[in-house]
Amino acid sequence: MSRRLAVIVAGFLIGALAGAAALVLNKGHETLGVATTGTALVGGPFTLVDQTGKTVTERDFRGRYMLVFFGFTHCPDICPAELQVIAASLEALGPAAKKVVPVFITVDPERDTPEVMADYIKNFGDEFVGLTGSPEQIAAVAKAYRVAYAKFQEKDSVTDYSVDHSALVYLMSPNGDYITHLPYGTSAEKMAETLRRYL
């Protein structure tokens, strides 16, 4: 064993022994723990434009749960797949789905105009709302939802580009508060089950 490796192993052993000693010494005594309260800082005020060209804010969705997903209409796979899962989960809810509005927010406002959004979201259901806006408005709402996104140029193309982005579905309460999120790959059945728990 080299001298350097021996020193590293010895350091780990000393740390482990010190941790064990602390546990023994604290046994039977109250310890101060870290407690967290409040809600996650996800979501918040926004002003965007829907697929009809109407300016909307987060207040227009009060009274209904929101399923919020960020993406873009030129997305080749993740976005359409996730929107299909959202549509299938709402269908599985039956009449209770009326309490939920699925909201698709673009991270590509340069190409995703209201008209483009309208044409795109009709593939997933009449209940879907597509939101776009100026690059600044999209940056603000993405920041509020802790969504990361970045445009990158396609190889050997001057004009074509794609957008890397977070792929979470956010469930927001009728008051606009964050409830939970569902990662990409969640099945429609699991998403419907999660929704039933809160509706």
C-alpha positions in Angstrom: 0.0 0.0 0.0 1.4 3.4 -0.9 2.1 6.0 1.7 -0.6 8.3 0.2 -3.3 5.6 0.1 -2.4 4.6 3.7 -2.9 8.2 4.8 -6.3 8.4 3.0 -7.5 5.1 4.6 -6.3 6.2 8.0 -8.2 9.5 7.6 -11.4 7.6 6.8 -10.9 5.3 9.8 -10.3 8.2 12.2 -13.5 10.0 10.8 -15.5 6.8 11.3 -14.3 6.3 14.8 -15.0 9.9 15.7 -18.5 9.6 14.3 -19.1 6.4 16.3 -17.8 8.1 19.5 -20.1 11.1 19.0 -23.1 8.7 18.6 -22.2 6.9 21.8 -21.7 10.1 23.8 -25.0 11.6 22.6 -27.0 8.5 23.2 -29.8 9.2 25.7 -29.4 13.0 25.4 -31.6 15.3 23.4 -30.0 16.6 20.3 -30.8 19.7 18.3 -32.0 18.8 14.8 -32.6 20.9 11.7 -36.3 21.4 11.0 -37.7 22.8 7.8 -41.0 24.4 7.4 -42.9 26.2 4.7 -43.3 25.3 1.0 -40.8 25.0 -1.9 -40.1 28.2 -3.7 -41.5 27.0 -7.0 -43.9 29.1 -9.1 -45.1 32.6 -8.7 -46.5 35.5 -10.7 -46.2 35.6 -14.4 -47.6 37.4 -17.4 -47.7 35.5 -20.7 -49.8 35.1 -23.8 -52.0 32.0 -24.5 -52.6 30.2 -27.8 -55.5 32.6 -28.6 -53.3 35.7 -28.3 -54.8 36.7 -24.9 -52.6 38.0 -22.2 -52.9 35.8 -19.1 -51.4 35.8 -15.6 -51.2 33.1 -12.9 -54.4 34.5 -11.4 -56.4 33.3 -14.4 -55.8 29.8 -13.2 -57.0 30.2 -9.7 -59.6 27.7 -8.5 -58.1 24.9 -10.5 -55.0 22.7 -10.1 -52.3 23.3 -12.8 -50.1 20.7 -14.3 -47.3 22.8 -15.7 -44.7 21.5 -18.2 -42.0 23.5 -20.0 -40.9 22.6 -23.5 -41.0 23.7 -27.1 -42.9 22.7 -30.2 -39.9 21.7 -32.2 -38.9 19.1 -29.6 -38.5 15.8 -31.3 -39.4 13.4 -28.5 -39.5 14.4 -24.8 -42.1 17.1 -25.1 -44.7 15.3 -27.2 -44.2 12.1 -25.1 -44.7 14.0 -21.9 -47.8 15.9 -23.1 -49.3 12.6 -24.2 -48.7 11.2 -20.7 -50.4 14.3 -19.2 -53.4 13.8 -21.6 -53.7 10.1 -20.7 -53.5 10.8 -17.0 -56.3 13.3 -17.2 -58.4 10.9 -19.3 -57.9 8.3 -16.6 -59.2 10.8 -14.0 -62.6 11.0 -15.7 -64.9 13.8 -14.5 -62.3 14.9 -11.8 -60.0 16.0 -14.6 -62.1 19.2 -14.9 -60.4 20.4 -11.7 -57.0 20.4 -13.5 -55.7 22.6 -16.3 -52.7 21.3 -18.2 -50.3 24.2 -19.0 -47.6 24.0 -21.6 -45.1 26.8 -21.4 -42.6 27.3 -24.2 -38.9 27.8 -23.7 -38.5 28.8 -27.4 -40.5 32.0 -27.7 -38.7 33.0 -30.9 -40.5 30.2 -32.9 -43.4 29.4 -30.6 -45.9 32.1 -31.4 -49.5 31.9 -30.2 -50.5 30.5 -33.6 -47.8 27.8 -33.5 -48.7 26.9 -29.9 -52.4 26.6 -30.9 -51.7 24.3 -33.7 -49.4 22.2 -31.5 -51.4 21.7 -28.4 -54.6 20.7 -30.2 -52.9 17.4 -30.7 -53.1 16.6 -27.0 -56.6 17.8 -26.1 -58.9 20.8 -26.0 -58.2 21.4 -22.3 -54.5 22.2 -22.9 -53.3 25.8 -22.6 -50.2 26.9 -24.4 -48.3 29.9 -23.1 -45.6 32.0 -24.8 -44.3 35.5 -24.5 -41.2 37.6 -24.9 -37.8 36.1 -24.2 -37.7 38.1 -21.0 -41.1 36.9 -19.9 -40.2 33.3 -20.6 -36.9 33.7 -18.7 -38.8 35.1 -15.7 -41.4 32.3 -15.5 -38.7 29.7 -16.0 -36.7 31.2 -13.2 -39.8 31.1 -11.0 -40.3 27.4 -11.6 -36.6 26.6 -11.3 -36.5 25.5 -14.9 -33.1 25.4 -16.7 -33.0 25.7 -20.5 -30.4 26.6 -23.1 -30.5 27.0 -26.9 -27.8 25.3 -28.9 -27.1 25.3 -32.6 -27.6 22.0 -34.5 -24.4 20.7 -36.0 -23.7 22.0 -39.5 -26.7 24.3 -39.4 -26.7 28.1 -39.3 -30.4 28.6 -38.8 -31.7 25.4 -37.1 -31.3 25.0 -33.3 -32.7 23.0 -30.4 -33.3 23.8 -26.8 -32.1 21.7 -23.8 -34.5 22.0 -20.9 -35.6 20.6 -17.6 -38.3 17.9 -18.0 -40.5 18.0 -14.9 -44.2 18.3 -14.6 -45.3 20.6 -11.7 -48.5 20.2 -9.9 -49.7 23.5 -8.5 -52.6 24.0 -6.1 -55.8 26.0 -6.9 -54.1 28.9 -4.9 -51.0 28.7 -7.1 -48.8 27.0 -4.6 -46.4 24.2 -5.4 -47.6 20.8 -4.4 -45.2 18.3 -6.0 -43.5 17.5 -9.3 -43.3 14.4 -11.5 -40.1 13.5 -13.3 -40.0 12.6 -17.0 -40.7 9.0 -17.4 -43.6 8.9 -14.9 -46.3 6.7 -16.4 -49.8 8.0 -17.0 -51.1 5.6 -14.3 -48.7 6.9 -11.7 -49.5 10.5 -12.7 -53.2 9.9 -12.4 -52.7 8.2 -9.0 -50.7 11.2 -7.7 -53.4 13.6 -9.0 -56.2 11.6 -7.2 -54.3 12.0 -4.0 -54.6 15.8 -4.1 -57.9 16.4 -5.9 
